[in-house]
Amino acid sequence: MLGWVRKRFCADLAIDLGTTSTQIGLPGAGIRIDEPSVVAVPRGTHKVVGRGAAVGKLAYQMLGRTPEGITAVRPLKHGVISDFELCETMLRYFIRKACGQSMGLRPRVIIAVPGCITPVERRAVFNSAERAGAGRVWLIDESKAAGIGVGLPVSEPLANMICDIGGGTTEVAVLSLADIVASQSIRTAGETMDEAIVKYLRRRYSLRIGEQTAEQLKIAIGSAAPLDHELTHEVSGLDTASGIPRKALVTSEEVREALYEPLEEIVDCIRRTIEKCQPELIADLADTGLILAGGGSLLRGIDRYLSQHLGIPVRVADSPRTAVTRGAMICLDHLDRWKSGLDDGMRQI
């Protein structure tokens, strides 16, 4: 009876707690929440109440534009909680929005986390989720969730390689027999690319722009490999010499040059992961190749770029941004099968 009540009034939640965006999915109902990981609150408080307070999309629009009495921040940096109270505030808001009426029951939750976070940082995720209203909490590595979410045959005795390029971290893993055989996690991802564009424009054009503008520029004309028809985009910023606003016309070749170092770090991360594999698994990868997930995999030509540098087939998964959340939802749907591979706070994955 209790199981039926829980299923009817307090759905289980799959959460991808990302640096740039948070997604919450409900098994059987799909993804209910997909909003920026941003909170705006009155300065000096951590409550989403009062004038100017907001979470998600509205708060994202406030970044860099708030008056003195309001602060808009990202509670996570490079996949790690940097402001515990604001992270709890954000999670509590999103969980209530996703669950709706719960009859006082606390939802069971699976949260996807980067492989590079420390045990202390993992404990911080558990604590934040519990204080935000979650009941039983499990953690799963993002790379494993992404592999499940994109439909890789991870339970087979065959090497399957996934690279999840998120906002704060890039997760690379080789999966076989339903577990991670080799993995690497680096804090170079979408945010790092944005920062690289900011630095490049300041150096090349003496133009100061914000990271939101850099992200928009990356989406508009960014690429990892040469395009058949190169693109241009006009950006506005502050002239660092004169101190007045001005515009500049930026080309896709220039953005590609700015992204060179972050992309090389991702290539090195994938190579290190492959080097940790046994020869039999490496032989499998020559055929199965690499699957890309995460928002960073939407960068134009990144599959071609990685294939040229690694010498293996590379393809972008369908709906790569939601791969991690979909994988976590599958784990919730088949909890008995996957529970042994989850971190329940008492032991590590």
Buried (B, 14 or more C-beta within 10 A) or exposed (E): EEEEEBEEBBBBBBBBBBBBBBBBBBBEEEBBBBBBBBBBBBEEEBEBEEEBBBBBEBBBBBBEEBEEEBBBBBBBBBBBBBBBBBBBBBBBBBBEBBBEEBEEBBBBBBBBBBBBBEEEBBEBBBBBBBBBBBBBBBBBBBBBBBBBBBBBEBBBEBBBBBBBBBBBBBBBBBBBEBEBBBBBBBBBBBBBBBBBBBEBBBEEBBBBBBBBBBBBBBEBBBBBBEEEEEBEBEBEBBBEEEEEEBEBEBEBBBBBEBBEBBBEBBBBBBEBBBEEBEEEBBEBBEEBBBBBBBBBBBBBBBBBBBBEBBEBBBBBBEEBBBBBBBBBBBBBEEBEEBEEBBBBBEEEB
